[in-house]
Amino acid sequence: MVKVAILGATGYTALELLKILLRNPDVEVTALTTRQEGSPHLSDIHPSMHSRLDLVCEDLSASEVASRADFTFCALPHVASMEAVPDLLTGGTRVIDLSADYRLNNADVYEQWYGHVHSDPGRLGSTVYGLPELWADRIPEADLIANPGCYTSTSILALAPLLANGLIEPTGTIIDAKSGVSGAGRKPRLGTLYPECNESISAYSVGNHRHTPEIEQVLSEVSGQNVKVTFTPHLIPMDRGILATIYPKLKQSVSEAEIMQAYRDYYAGKPFIRVIDHLPATKDTANTNFCDITVRFAGDQLIVLACLDNLIKGAAGVAVQNFNLMAGFAETTGLLS
């Protein structure tokens, strides 16, 4: 039996993690943490967990968590995560970190985009980036995984085959992405209150969204070139899902059929990438770990469309993919039911 803990168990991503992990009979959830007072029962925080898992959420130290778990999903906010991870690793638990604290390779870049000095810079650049479609060979032996973000997963999965095959220019790509409100997390904020966001679509963090350097860093490694993108996110009034419409610059004339074949070849054997002929829609990937991708042409302009569920393939689902590879389970365990 593999023992698992979740730090930051009150959020939407933690709930999705629990739903998926409970499908695996060889996993035992042994610790859940929160900073709320009174050690609330899990079902008081997530009523859908009633009668499914009899655990309270405790304010535990990282070392206490490590003593109870073989693997820990760290679903803490940025900065809080880097404070916990060193003690978790010292305690002998392997970690899948869902924050952005270990995704970037450079501490100065992290400080520039996140506004905090990194307290564990020695692990930056050596932490495995947990996107199994690209680096499944690196994940099984890792003790720390930097789980990718939702916008980044959509953008990287949509562009990696084109850059790896030299089909598009490394600069000039425009990413227009729209996300459901759950992407902002469970903590109440003015902009995500129902009267504020319902019946309204709005762009945010235009020109300075924190996921931009992450997208560029990973795609630069994939392509061996210095990749630069223009990334603009939008909040759309739905619970979950991301749809990205992407406009790359082709290097040479190529047909739609040839590009689609490049995607199918690149993602052959990857169970959660669906290269589709029809236009993707967020309802088709909602509550699943699939990422749907297709392409179209408008004259000479290539358009890539990709969508996924921001809470699953964009967070909890890919985290469990990483966990499965680390723990020796089939990659799809718990993710196809």
Order of alpha helices (4+ residues) and beta strands (2+ residues): beta-alpha-beta-alpha-beta-alpha-beta-alpha-beta-alpha-beta-alpha-beta-alpha-beta-alpha-beta-alpha-beta-beta-alpha-beta-alpha-beta-beta-alpha
